[in-house]
Amino acid sequence: MPQLNPAPWFAILLFSWLTFLTIIPTKVLNHISPNEPTPLTTEKHKAQPWDWPWQ
């Protein structure tokens, strides 16, 4: 049964994964997000006490 011979199919699987692992990460890492995160400020916000009407 030739379809059970793993030699050519394993090589095809191995080469296709090596191709995907060399092409796709470079394309993903070269992608620039349109919404770059802005740095957070170190300014502290003053907490205001709440006036609860039911107390």
Buried (B, 14 or more C-beta within 10 A) or exposed (E): EEEEEEEEEEEEEEEEEEEEEEEEEEEEEEEEEEEEEEEEEEEEEEEEEEEEEEE
